[in-house]
Structures are given as structure tokens and as C-alpha cells.
Amino acid sequence: MNKSHRKLRSTKEIGAFVRQERKAQGISQELLAGVAGTGTRFVSELEHGKETIQADKMIKVVEALGYGIYVMNRWEAK
């Protein structure tokens, strides 16, 4: 697997990734929420792995950090 790719299989893993990247980039939750067009509460809940997050908002937050979300066939991705 390419080093720039990560397998994230749960909301907890996605949240941990978002928190790690946000902190690495020196961005506050407030700033990230503003850039992504979401609320600070949403960013906080996402980072804490809330299972019922809204996918469209999650995508906006991930893209605001400079990343994308892709779907791949796990059987062919060896």
C-alpha cells in the first residue's frame, strides 16, 4: 500500500486521523470548522469517533485538511 494511503475502517479511526492531521497542521477546531463549512461541535464529535456523523460533512472536513476519500476494491488492492 502506498505510504500516502491509509485504511480507515471506523469512525474512531477517521476521527483520530482528522485530529492528528489538524494538530500537525496547527489548525484549531474552530478554524477547521470554518474552512469546512461545519460547526465546531461537528469537528469535535468527528474527532471523538461519533458513529452517527454525517458523511457529507465528514468529507468536507477531510478535504479542508487537504485529503480526499476514495473507495477501492479491497480484494484487488494487494
Buried (B, 14 or more C-beta within 10 A) or exposed (E): EEEEEEEBEEBBEBBBBBBEBBEEEEBEBEBBBBBBEBBBEBBBBBBEBBEEBEEEBBBBBBEBBEBEEEEEEEEEEE
